[in-house]
Amino acid sequence: MDCVVCGASGPSECHEINQGQWFTSMPLCPDCHRGNLNGIHGQKRIWAVKKMDELAALNQTIETLLNDNCIL
């Protein structure tokens, strides 16, 4: 999947809100995931620009999956 924060084309890395709980997973590009400035594990700058948090990104992931008929 594409990154749910910046829209960068996949493949993406998997970020879990709660480690080990796959149902809290979302696709993030390396920069939005691990980047020092933009990443969720860094300064979260792109997250602030997009006005997103982990729950908003998870919601976007679920919406994308439903719209693409990946899950029912």
Secondary structure, 3 states (H helix, E strand, C coil): CCCCCCCCCCCCEEEECCCCCHHHEEEECHHHHHCCCCCCCCCCHHHHHCCCCHHHHHHHHHHHHHHCCCCC
